[in-house]
Amino acid sequence: MLLLRSLLRQSLKCKVKCKVKCELNLAKWSSIGASEGEKRITEILKNKFPHASTIAVTDISGGCGAMYEIIVESSEFQGIRTVLQHRLVHEALKEEIKAAHGVRIVTTVPQS
């Protein structure tokens, strides 16, 4: 499980920062070994952004649910400024993250 989570994180960094198409199907692996909080947040985001090609939620607080890293790649973000993309994600998770210490949000539009 730890290896798959590591691969997912490396692939996301590659995909998000370098804009390189990675061969790993991120959506398929995003919920493997996930905590209940990660699964719940992922489901909410899947409902809010049904056309998202990538949704990845990682508890970066060591498992206590105090801080999450959330990555969403969706064509729905096309033409929307980054700050507004983040606001859409934050609004969708308002109830889930109000007790969290922090949330790191990364949003992107798929490369054609």
C-alpha distances in whole Angstrom, upper triangle without the diagonal:
4,5,5,6,9,10,11,12,14,15,16,19,20,21,22,24,25,26,24,23,20,19,15,16,14,16,14,10,11,10,7,6,9,12,15,17,15,15,19,19,18,20,23,22,22,25,27,26,26,27,24,22,19,18,15,15,13,14,16,18,15,14,18,19,21,20,18,18,19,19,22,23,26,29,31,31,33,36,35,35,32,33,34,30,29,31,30,27,28,30,28,26,29,29,25,25,28,27,25,26,25,23,22,23,23,25,26,28,27,29,31
4,5,5,6,9,10,11,12,14,15,17,18,20,21,22,23,24,23,23,19,19,16,17,15,17,16,12,12,12,10,8,10,13,16,17,15,16,20,20,19,21,24,23,23,27,28,27,27,28,24,23,19,18,15,15,12,13,13,15,13,13,17,18,20,19,17,16,18,19,21,23,26,30,31,31,33,36,34,34,31,32,33,30,28,31,30,26,27,30,28,26,29,29,25,24,28,26,23,24,23,22,21,22,22,24,25,28,27,28,31
4,5,5,6,9,10,11,12,14,15,16,18,20,21,22,23,21,20,17,16,13,15,14,16,15,11,13,13,11,10,13,16,19,20,17,18,22,22,20,23,26,24,24,28,29,27,28,27,24,22,19,19,16,16,14,16,16,18,16,17,20,21,23,21,19,18,19,19,21,23,26,29,31,30,33,35,34,34,31,32,33,30,29,32,31,28,29,32,30,28,31,31,27,27,30,29,26,27,25,24,22,23,22,24,25,27,25,27,29
4,5,5,6,9,10,10,12,14,15,16,18,20,20,21,19,18,15,14,10,12,10,13,11,8,9,10,8,9,11,14,17,18,15,16,20,19,17,20,23,21,21,24,26,24,24,24,21,18,16,15,13,14,12,15,16,18,17,17,20,20,22,20,18,16,17,16,19,20,23,26,28,27,30,33,32,32,29,30,31,28,26,29,28,25,27,29,27,25,29,29,25,25,29,28,25,26,24,22,21,21,20,22,22,24,22,24,26
4,5,5,6,9,10,10,12,14,15,16,18,19,20,19,18,15,15,12,13,10,12,12,8,8,9,8,8,9,12,15,16,13,14,17,17,15,18,20,19,19,23,24,22,23,23,20,18,14,14,10,11,9,11,12,15,13,14,17,17,19,17,14,13,14,14,16,18,21,25,26,26,28,31,30,29,26,27,28,25,23,26,26,22,23,26,24,22,26,26,22,22,25,25,22,22,21,19,17,18,17,19,20,22,22,23,26
4,5,5,6,9,10,11,12,14,15,16,17,19,18,17,14,15,12,14,12,15,14,11,11,13,11,11,13,15,19,19,16,17,21,20,18,21,23,22,22,26,26,25,25,25,21,19,16,16,12,13,11,13,13,16,14,15,19,19,20,18,16,14,15,15,18,19,22,26,27,27,29,31,30,30,26,28,29,26,24,27,27,24,25,28,27,25,28,28,25,24,27,27,23,23,21,20,18,18,18,20,20,23,22,23,26
4,5,5,6,8,10,10,12,14,15,16,16,15,14,11,11,8,11,9,13,12,9,10,13,12,13,14,17,20,21,17,18,22,21,18,21,24,22,21,25,26,24,24,23,20,17,14,15,12,14,13,16,16,19,18,19,22,21,23,20,18,15,16,15,17,17,21,24,26,25,27,30,29,29,26,28,29,26,25,28,27,24,26,29,27,26,29,30,26,26,29,29,26,26,24,21,19,19,18,19,19,21,20,21,23
4,6,5,6,9,10,10,12,14,15,15,14,13,10,11,8,9,7,10,10,7,7,10,10,11,12,15,18,18,14,15,18,17,15,18,20,18,18,21,22,20,20,20,16,14,11,11,9,11,10,13,14,17,17,17,20,19,21,18,15,13,13,11,13,14,17,21,22,22,24,27,26,26,23,25,26,22,21,24,24,20,22,25,23,22,25,26,23,23,26,26,23,24,21,19,16,16,15,16,16,18,17,18,21
4,5,5,6,9,10,10,12,13,14,14,14,12,13,11,12,9,12,13,11,9,12,12,13,13,16,19,18,14,16,19,17,15,19,21,18,19,23,23,21,22,21,17,16,12,12,9,10,9,12,11,15,15,16,19,18,19,16,13,10,11,10,13,14,18,21,23,22,24,26,25,24,21,23,24,21,20,23,23,19,21,24,23,21,24,26,22,21,25,25,21,21,19,16,14,14,13,15,15,18,17,19,22
4,5,5,6,9,10,10,11,13,12,12,10,12,10,13,11,14,15,13,12,15,15,16,16,19,22,22,18,20,23,21,19,22,24,21,22,25,25,23,24,23,19,17,14,15,12,14,13,16,15,18,18,19,23,22,22,19,17,14,14,13,15,16,19,22,24,23,24,27,26,25,22,24,26,23,22,25,25,22,24,27,26,25,28,29,26,25,28,28,25,24,22,19,16,16,14,16,16,18,17,18,21
4,5,5,6,8,10,10,10,9,9,6,8,7,9,8,11,13,11,11,15,15,17,17,20,23,22,18,19,22,20,18,21,23,20,20,23,23,21,21,20,16,14,11,13,11,14,14,17,17,21,21,21,24,23,24,21,18,14,14,12,13,13,16,19,22,21,22,25,24,24,21,24,25,21,21,25,24,21,23,26,25,24,27,29,26,25,29,29,26,26,23,20,17,16,14,15,14,16,14,15,18
4,5,5,6,8,9,10,10,10,8,11,9,10,8,11,13,11,10,14,15,17,16,19,21,20,16,18,20,18,15,19,20,17,17,21,20,18,19,18,14,12,9,10,8,11,12,15,15,19,19,20,23,21,22,18,15,11,11,8,10,10,14,17,19,17,19,22,21,21,18,20,21,18,17,21,20,18,20,23,22,21,24,26,23,22,25,26,23,23,20,17,14,13,10,11,11,13,12,14,17
4,5,5,6,7,9,9,11,10,13,12,14,11,14,17,15,14,17,18,19,18,21,24,22,19,21,23,20,18,22,23,20,20,24,23,21,22,21,17,15,12,13,11,13,13,16,15,19,20,21,23,22,22,18,16,12,12,10,12,12,16,19,21,19,20,22,22,21,17,20,22,19,18,21,22,19,21,24,23,23,25,27,25,23,26,27,23,23,20,17,14,13,10,12,12,14,14,15,18
4,6,6,5,7,6,8,7,11,11,13,12,15,17,16,15,19,19,21,21,24,26,25,21,23,25,23,21,24,25,22,22,26,25,22,23,21,18,15,13,15,14,16,16,20,19,22,23,24,27,25,26,22,19,16,15,13,14,13,16,18,21,19,20,22,22,22,19,22,23,20,20,24,24,21,24,27,26,26,28,31,28,27,30,30,27,27,23,21,17,16,13,14,13,14,13,13,16
4,6,6,5,5,6,6,10,10,11,10,13,15,15,14,18,19,21,21,23,26,24,20,22,24,21,19,22,23,19,19,23,22,19,20,17,14,12,10,12,12,15,16,20,19,23,24,25,27,25,26,22,19,15,14,11,11,10,13,15,18,16,17,19,19,19,17,20,21,18,18,22,21,19,22,25,23,24,27,29,26,25,29,30,26,27,23,20,17,15,11,11,9,11,9,10,13
4,6,6,8,9,10,14,13,14,12,14,17,16,15,18,20,22,21,23,25,23,20,21,23,20,18,21,21,18,19,22,20,18,19,17,14,12,10,12,12,14,15,18,18,21,23,24,26,24,24,20,17,13,12,9,10,9,12,14,16,14,15,17,17,16,13,16,18,15,15,18,18,17,19,22,21,21,24,27,24,23,26,27,24,24,20,17,14,12,8,8,7,9,9,10,14
4,6,8,11,12,15,16,17,15,18,20,19,18,21,23,24,23,25,28,26,22,24,26,23,21,25,25,21,22,25,24,21,23,21,18,16,14,16,15,17,17,20,19,22,24,25,27,25,25,21,19,15,14,12,13,12,15,17,19,17,17,19,18,17,14,17,19,17,17,20,21,19,21,24,24,24,26,29,27,25,28,29,26,25,21,18,15,13,10,11,10,12,12,12,16
4,5,9,10,14,15,17,16,18,21,20,19,23,24,26,25,28,30,29,25,27,29,26,24,27,27,24,24,28,26,23,24,22,19,17,15,18,17,20,20,23,22,26,27,28,30,28,28,25,22,18,18,15,16,14,17,18,21,18,18,20,20,19,17,20,22,19,20,24,24,22,24,27,27,27,30,32,30,29,31,33,29,29,25,22,18,17,13,14,12,13,12,11,14
4,6,9,13,14,15,14,17,19,19,19,22,24,26,25,28,30,28,25,26,28,25,22,25,26,22,22,25,24,21,22,19,16,14,13,16,16,19,20,24,23,27,28,29,31,29,29,25,22,19,17,14,14,11,14,15,18,16,15,17,18,18,16,19,21,18,19,22,22,21,24,26,26,26,29,32,30,28,31,33,30,29,26,23,19,17,13,12,10,10,9,7,11
4,6,10,12,13,13,16,18,18,18,22,23,25,25,28,30,29,25,26,29,26,23,26,27,24,23,27,26,22,23,20,17,14,14,17,17,20,21,25,24,28,29,30,32,30,31,27,24,20,19,16,16,13,16,17,20,19,18,21,21,21,19,23,24,21,22,26,25,23,26,29,28,28,31,34,31,30,34,35,32,31,28,25,21,19,16,15,13,13,10,9,11
4,7,9,10,11,14,15,16,17,20,21,24,24,27,29,28,25,25,27,25,22,24,26,22,21,25,24,21,21,18,15,12,12,15,16,20,21,25,25,28,29,30,32,30,31,28,24,21,19,16,15,12,14,15,19,18,18,21,22,22,21,24,25,21,23,26,25,23,26,29,27,28,31,33,31,30,34,35,32,32,29,26,22,20,17,16,13,12,9,8,10
4,6,8,9,12,13,13,14,18,18,21,21,25,27,26,23,23,26,24,21,23,25,22,21,24,25,21,21,19,16,12,12,15,15,18,19,23,23,27,27,27,30,28,30,26,23,20,18,15,15,13,16,17,21,20,21,24,24,25,22,26,26,23,23,27,26,24,27,29,27,28,31,33,30,30,33,34,31,31,28,25,22,20,17,17,15,15,12,12,13
4,6,9,12,12,12,14,17,17,20,21,25,27,27,23,23,26,25,21,24,26,23,21,25,26,22,22,19,17,13,13,16,16,19,20,24,25,28,28,28,31,30,31,28,25,22,20,17,17,16,18,19,22,23,23,26,27,28,26,29,29,25,26,29,28,26,29,31,29,29,33,34,31,31,35,36,33,33,30,27,25,23,20,19,18,17,14,14,15
4,6,9,9,8,11,14,14,17,18,21,23,24,20,20,23,22,18,21,23,20,19,23,24,21,20,18,16,12,11,13,13,16,17,21,22,25,25,25,28,26,28,25,22,19,18,15,16,15,17,19,22,22,23,27,27,27,25,28,28,24,25,28,26,24,27,29,27,27,30,31,28,28,32,33,30,31,28,25,22,21,19,18,17,18,15,15,17
4,6,6,7,9,12,12,16,16,20,22,22,18,18,20,19,16,18,20,18,16,19,20,18,16,15,13,9,9,11,12,15,17,20,22,25,25,24,27,25,27,25,21,19,17,14,14,13,15,17,19,20,21,25,25,26,24,27,27,23,23,26,24,22,25,27,24,24,28,29,26,27,30,31,29,30,27,24,22,20,18,17,16,16,13,15,16
4,5,5,6,9,11,14,14,17,19,19,15,15,17,16,13,15,17,15,14,17,18,15,15,14,11,8,6,8,8,11,13,17,18,22,22,21,24,22,24,21,17,15,13,11,11,10,13,16,18,18,20,23,23,24,21,24,24,20,20,23,21,19,21,24,21,21,25,26,23,23,27,28,25,26,24,20,18,17,15,14,14,15,13,15,17
4,6,5,8,10,14,13,16,17,17,14,13,15,14,10,12,14,12,10,14,15,13,12,11,9,7,5,6,7,11,13,17,19,22,22,21,24,21,24,21,17,15,13,11,10,10,12,15,16,17,19,23,23,24,22,24,23,19,20,22,20,17,20,22,19,19,23,24,21,22,26,27,24,26,24,20,19,17,15,15,14,15,13,16,18
4,6,8,8,12,13,16,17,18,15,13,16,16,12,13,17,15,13,16,18,16,15,14,12,10,9,10,10,13,15,18,20,23,23,22,24,22,25,23,20,18,16,14,14,14,15,18,20,21,23,27,26,28,25,27,27,23,23,26,23,21,23,25,22,22,25,26,23,24,28,28,26,28,26,23,22,20,19,18,18,19,16,19,20
4,6,6,9,10,14,16,16,13,12,16,15,12,14,17,16,14,18,19,18,17,17,14,12,10,10,9,11,12,15,17,20,20,18,21,20,23,21,17,16,15,13,14,15,17,20,22,22,25,28,27,28,25,27,27,23,23,26,24,21,23,25,22,21,25,25,22,23,27,27,24,26,24,21,20,19,18,18,19,20,18,20,22
4,6,9,8,11,13,13,10,9,12,12,9,11,14,12,12,15,17,15,15,16,13,11,8,7,5,7,9,12,14,18,17,16,19,17,19,17,14,12,11,10,11,13,15,18,20,20,23,26,25,25,23,24,24,20,20,22,20,17,19,21,19,18,21,22,19,19,23,23,21,22,20,17,16,16,15,15,16,18,17,20,22
4,6,5,9,10,11,8,6,10,11,8,10,13,13,12,15,17,16,16,17,15,14,11,9,8,8,9,12,15,17,17,15,17,15,18,17,14,14,12,13,14,16,18,21,22,22,25,29,27,28,25,26,26,22,21,23,22,18,20,22,19,17,21,21,17,18,22,22,20,22,21,18,18,17,17,18,19,21,20,23,25
4,5,9,11,13,10,9,13,14,12,13,17,16,16,19,21,20,19,20,18,17,14,13,11,11,11,13,16,18,16,15,18,17,20,19,16,16,15,16,17,19,21,24,25,26,28,32,30,31,28,29,29,26,25,27,25,22,23,25,22,21,24,24,20,21,25,24,22,24,23,21,20,20,20,21,22,24,23,25,27
4,7,10,12,9,9,13,14,13,15,18,18,18,21,22,22,22,23,21,20,17,15,12,11,10,11,14,15,14,12,15,15,18,17,15,15,16,17,19,21,23,27,28,28,31,34,32,32,29,30,30,27,25,28,26,23,24,26,23,21,24,23,20,20,24,23,20,22,22,20,20,20,21,23,24,26,25,28,30
4,7,8,6,6,10,11,10,12,14,15,15,18,19,19,20,21,19,18,15,13,10,8,8,8,12,13,12,10,12,11,15,14,12,13,13,14,16,19,21,25,25,25,29,31,30,30,27,27,27,24,22,24,23,19,20,22,20,17,20,20,16,17,20,19,17,19,18,17,17,18,19,20,22,24,24,27,29
4,5,5,6,9,10,11,12,14,15,16,19,20,21,22,23,21,21,18,15,12,10,9,8,11,12,11,7,9,9,12,13,11,13,14,16,18,21,23,27,27,27,30,33,31,31,28,28,28,25,23,24,23,19,20,22,19,16,19,18,14,15,18,16,15,17,17,16,17,18,20,22,24,26,27,30,32
4,5,5,6,9,10,11,12,14,15,17,18,20,20,23,21,22,19,15,14,11,11,10,14,14,13,10,11,9,13,14,12,15,15,17,19,22,23,27,26,27,30,33,31,31,28,28,27,25,23,23,22,19,19,20,17,15,17,15,12,13,16,15,14,17,17,16,18,19,21,22,25,27,28,31,33
4,5,5,6,8,10,11,12,14,16,17,18,19,22,20,21,18,14,12,9,9,8,12,12,12,9,9,7,10,10,9,12,12,15,16,20,22,25,24,24,28,30,28,28,25,24,24,22,19,20,19,16,15,17,15,11,14,12,8,10,13,12,11,14,14,13,15,16,18,20,23,25,26,29,32
4,6,5,6,9,10,11,12,14,15,16,17,19,17,17,14,11,9,6,6,7,10,12,12,10,11,8,11,11,8,10,9,12,13,17,19,22,22,22,26,28,26,26,23,23,23,20,18,19,18,14,15,17,14,12,15,14,10,11,15,14,12,15,14,12,13,14,15,17,20,22,23,26,29
4,6,5,6,9,10,10,12,14,15,16,18,16,17,14,11,10,8,9,10,14,15,16,13,14,12,15,14,12,13,12,14,14,17,19,22,22,22,26,29,27,27,24,25,24,21,19,21,19,15,16,18,15,13,16,15,11,13,17,17,15,18,17,15,17,16,18,19,21,23,23,26,28
4,5,5,6,9,10,11,13,14,15,18,16,18,16,12,12,10,12,12,15,16,17,14,14,11,14,14,12,14,12,15,15,18,19,22,21,22,26,28,26,26,24,24,23,20,18,19,17,14,14,15,12,10,13,11,8,11,14,14,14,17,17,15,17,16,18,19,21,23,24,27,30
4,5,5,6,9,10,11,12,14,16,14,16,13,10,9,7,10,10,14,15,17,14,14,11,13,12,10,11,9,11,12,15,16,20,18,19,22,25,22,23,20,20,19,17,15,15,14,10,11,12,9,7,10,10,7,9,12,13,12,15,14,12,13,12,15,15,18,20,21,25,27
4,6,5,6,9,10,10,11,13,11,13,10,7,7,6,10,11,15,17,18,16,17,14,16,14,11,11,9,10,10,13,14,17,17,17,21,24,22,22,20,20,20,16,15,16,14,11,13,14,11,10,14,14,11,12,16,17,16,18,17,14,14,13,14,14,16,18,18,22,24
4,5,5,6,9,10,10,13,12,14,12,9,11,10,13,15,18,20,21,18,19,16,18,17,15,15,12,13,12,15,15,18,17,19,22,25,23,24,22,22,21,18,17,18,15,13,14,15,11,10,14,14,11,14,17,18,18,21,19,17,18,16,17,17,19,20,20,24,26
4,6,5,6,9,10,13,12,15,14,10,12,11,14,15,19,20,22,19,19,16,18,17,14,15,12,13,12,15,15,17,16,17,21,23,21,22,20,20,18,16,15,15,12,10,11,11,7,7,11,11,9,12,15,16,16,19,18,15,16,15,16,16,18,19,20,24,26
4,5,5,6,8,10,9,12,10,7,9,10,13,15,18,20,22,20,20,17,18,16,13,13,10,10,8,11,11,14,13,13,17,20,17,19,17,17,16,13,12,13,10,8,10,10,7,8,12,13,11,13,16,18,17,19,17,14,15,12,13,12,14,15,17,20,22
4,6,5,5,8,7,10,9,7,10,11,15,17,20,22,24,22,23,19,21,20,16,16,12,12,10,11,11,13,12,14,17,20,19,21,19,20,18,15,15,16,13,11,14,14,10,11,15,16,14,16,19,21,20,23,21,18,18,15,15,14,15,16,16,20,21
4,6,6,9,10,13,13,11,14,14,18,20,23,25,26,24,24,21,23,21,19,18,15,15,12,14,13,15,13,15,18,21,19,21,20,21,18,16,16,16,13,11,14,13,9,11,14,15,14,17,19,21,21,24,22,19,20,17,18,16,18,18,18,22,23
4,6,9,9,13,13,11,14,14,18,20,23,24,26,24,25,21,22,21,18,17,14,14,11,12,11,13,10,12,16,18,16,18,17,17,15,12,13,13,9,8,11,10,7,10,12,14,14,15,18,21,20,23,21,18,18,15,16,14,15,16,17,21,22
4,6,6,9,10,9,12,14,18,20,22,25,27,25,26,22,23,21,18,17,13,12,9,9,7,9,7,10,13,16,14,16,16,17,14,11,13,13,10,9,12,12,9,12,15,17,16,17,20,23,22,24,21,18,18,14,14,12,13,12,13,17,19
4,6,9,10,10,14,16,19,22,25,27,29,27,28,24,26,24,21,19,16,14,11,11,9,10,9,12,14,18,17,20,19,20,18,15,16,17,13,13,16,16,13,15,18,20,19,20,23,26,25,27,25,21,21,18,17,15,15,14,14,18,18
4,6,9,10,14,17,20,23,26,28,30,28,30,26,28,25,22,20,16,14,10,9,6,7,7,10,12,15,15,18,18,20,18,14,16,18,14,14,18,18,15,17,21,22,21,23,26,28,26,29,26,22,21,18,16,13,13,11,11,14,15
4,5,7,10,13,17,20,22,25,27,25,27,23,25,22,19,16,13,10,7,6,4,7,8,9,12,15,15,17,16,18,16,13,14,16,13,12,16,16,14,16,19,21,20,20,24,26,24,26,23,19,18,15,13,10,10,9,9,13,14
4,7,10,14,17,20,22,25,26,25,27,24,26,23,19,17,14,11,8,6,6,8,10,12,13,17,17,19,17,20,19,15,16,19,16,15,18,20,17,19,22,24,22,23,26,28,26,27,24,21,19,16,14,11,10,9,7,11,12
4,6,10,13,17,18,22,23,22,24,21,23,20,16,13,10,7,6,5,7,10,12,12,15,18,17,19,16,19,18,14,15,18,16,13,17,18,16,17,20,22,20,20,23,25,23,24,21,17,16,13,11,10,9,10,9,12,14
4,7,10,14,16,19,20,19,20,18,19,16,13,11,7,6,5,7,9,12,13,13,16,19,18,19,16,18,17,14,13,16,14,11,14,16,13,13,17,18,16,16,20,21,19,21,18,15,13,11,10,9,11,12,12,15,18
4,7,10,12,15,16,15,17,15,17,14,10,8,6,5,7,9,12,16,16,16,19,22,20,20,18,19,19,15,14,17,16,12,14,17,15,14,17,18,16,15,19,20,17,19,16,13,12,10,10,11,12,14,14,17,20
4,7,9,12,13,12,14,11,13,10,7,6,5,6,9,12,15,18,18,18,21,24,22,22,18,19,19,16,14,16,16,12,13,16,14,12,15,16,13,12,16,16,14,15,13,10,10,9,10,12,15,17,18,21,24
4,6,9,10,9,11,9,11,9,6,5,7,9,12,15,18,22,22,21,24,27,24,24,20,21,22,19,16,19,18,15,15,18,17,14,17,17,14,13,17,16,13,14,12,10,10,11,12,14,17,20,20,23,26
4,6,7,6,8,6,8,6,5,6,9,12,15,18,21,25,25,24,27,29,27,26,22,22,23,21,18,20,20,16,16,19,17,14,16,16,13,12,15,14,10,11,10,9,10,12,14,17,20,23,24,27,30
4,6,7,9,8,8,6,5,6,10,13,16,19,23,26,26,25,28,30,27,26,22,22,23,21,18,20,21,18,17,20,20,17,18,19,15,13,16,15,11,11,10,9,9,12,14,17,20,24,25,27,30
4,6,6,6,6,5,7,9,13,16,19,23,26,29,29,28,31,32,30,28,25,24,25,24,20,22,23,19,18,21,21,17,19,18,15,13,15,13,10,9,9,10,11,15,17,20,23,27,28,31,34
4,6,8,9,9,10,12,15,18,21,24,27,31,31,30,33,35,33,31,28,27,29,27,23,25,26,22,21,24,23,20,21,21,18,16,18,16,13,13,13,14,15,18,20,23,26,29,30,32,35
4,6,8,9,10,12,15,18,21,24,27,30,30,30,33,35,32,31,28,27,28,26,23,25,25,21,20,23,22,18,20,19,15,14,17,14,12,13,14,14,15,18,20,23,26,29,30,32,35
4,6,8,10,13,16,19,22,25,28,32,31,30,34,36,33,32,28,27,28,26,23,24,25,21,20,22,21,17,18,17,14,13,14,11,10,11,12,13,16,18,21,24,27,30,31,34,37
4,6,7,11,13,16,19,22,25,28,27,27,30,32,29,28,25,24,25,23,20,20,21,17,16,18,17,14,15,14,10,9,11,9,7,9,10,10,13,15,18,21,24,27,28,31,35
4,7,11,13,17,19,23,25,29,28,27,30,32,28,27,24,22,24,22,19,19,20,17,15,18,18,14,14,14,11,9,10,7,4,5,7,9,11,14,18,20,24,27,29,32,35
4,7,10,13,16,20,23,26,25,24,27,29,25,24,21,19,21,19,16,17,18,15,13,16,16,13,14,14,11,9,11,9,6,6,5,5,8,11,14,17,20,24,26,28,32
4,6,10,13,16,19,23,22,21,24,26,23,22,18,18,19,17,14,15,16,13,12,15,14,11,13,14,11,9,12,11,8,9,7,5,6,8,11,14,17,21,22,25,28
4,7,10,13,16,20,20,18,21,23,21,20,16,16,17,15,12,15,15,12,12,15,15,13,15,16,13,11,15,15,11,12,9,6,5,6,8,11,14,17,19,22,25
4,7,10,13,16,16,15,18,20,18,17,14,14,15,12,10,13,12,9,10,13,12,11,13,15,13,11,15,16,13,14,11,7,6,5,6,8,11,15,16,19,22
4,7,10,14,14,13,16,18,16,16,13,14,15,11,10,13,13,10,12,15,14,13,16,18,16,15,18,20,17,17,14,11,8,6,5,6,8,11,12,15,19
4,6,10,10,9,13,15,14,14,12,13,13,9,9,12,11,8,11,14,12,13,16,18,16,16,19,21,19,20,17,13,11,8,6,5,7,9,10,13,16
4,7,9,8,10,13,13,14,12,14,14,10,11,14,13,11,15,16,15,16,19,22,20,20,23,25,22,24,20,16,14,11,8,6,5,5,6,10,12
4,5,6,8,11,11,13,12,15,13,10,12,14,12,11,15,16,14,16,19,22,21,21,24,26,24,26,22,19,17,13,11,8,7,5,6,10,12
4,5,5,9,10,13,13,16,14,11,14,16,14,14,18,18,17,19,22,25,24,24,27,29,28,29,26,22,20,16,14,10,8,5,6,9,10
4,6,9,8,12,12,14,12,9,12,13,11,12,15,15,14,17,19,22,22,22,25,28,26,28,24,21,20,16,14,11,10,8,10,13,14
4,6,5,8,8,11,9,6,10,11,9,11,14,15,14,17,19,22,22,21,24,27,25,26,23,19,17,14,12,8,7,6,9,12,14
4,6,9,10,13,11,9,13,15,13,14,18,18,18,21,23,26,26,25,27,30,28,29,26,22,20,17,14,11,9,6,9,11,12
4,7,9,12,10,10,13,14,14,16,18,19,19,22,23,27,27,26,28,31,29,30,27,23,22,18,16,12,11,9,12,13,14
4,6,8,6,6,10,11,10,13,15,15,16,19,20,24,24,23,25,28,26,27,23,20,19,15,14,11,10,10,13,15,17
4,6,5,6,9,10,11,13,14,15,17,19,20,24,24,22,24,27,25,25,21,19,17,14,12,10,10,11,15,16,18
4,5,5,6,9,10,11,12,14,16,17,18,22,21,20,21,24,22,22,18,15,13,10,9,7,8,10,14,16,18
4,5,5,6,9,10,10,12,14,15,16,20,20,18,19,22,20,20,16,14,13,10,10,9,11,13,17,19,22
4,5,5,6,9,10,10,12,14,15,19,19,18,19,22,21,21,18,15,15,12,12,10,12,13,17,19,22
4,5,5,7,9,10,11,13,14,18,18,17,18,21,20,21,17,14,13,9,9,7,9,10,14,16,19
4,5,5,6,9,10,11,12,15,15,14,15,18,16,17,13,10,10,6,7,7,10,12,16,19,22
4,5,5,6,9,10,10,14,14,13,14,17,16,17,14,12,12,9,11,10,13,15,19,22,24
4,5,5,6,9,10,13,14,13,15,18,17,19,16,13,14,11,12,10,13,14,17,20,23
4,5,5,6,9,12,11,11,13,16,15,16,14,10,11,8,9,9,12,14,16,20,23
4,5,5,6,9,10,8,10,13,12,14,11,9,10,8,11,11,15,17,20,23,26
4,5,5,9,10,10,11,14,14,16,14,12,14,12,14,14,17,19,22,25,27
4,6,8,9,10,12,15,15,17,15,13,14,12,14,14,17,18,20,24,26
4,6,5,6,8,11,11,14,12,10,12,11,14,14,18,20,22,26,28
4,6,6,6,10,10,13,12,11,14,13,16,17,20,22,25,28,31
4,6,6,8,10,13,13,13,16,16,19,20,23,25,28,31,34
4,6,7,8,12,12,11,14,14,17,18,22,24,26,30,32
4,5,5,8,8,8,11,12,16,17,21,24,26,29,32
4,6,8,9,10,14,15,18,20,24,26,29,32,35
4,7,9,11,14,16,20,22,26,29,31,34,37
4,5,7,11,13,17,19,23,26,28,32,35
4,7,10,13,17,20,24,27,29,32,36
4,7,10,13,16,20,23,26,29,32
4,6,10,13,16,20,22,25,28
4,7,10,14,17,19,22,25
4,7,10,14,16,19,22
4,7,11,13,15,19
4,7,10,13,16
4,6,9,12
4,6,9
4,6
4
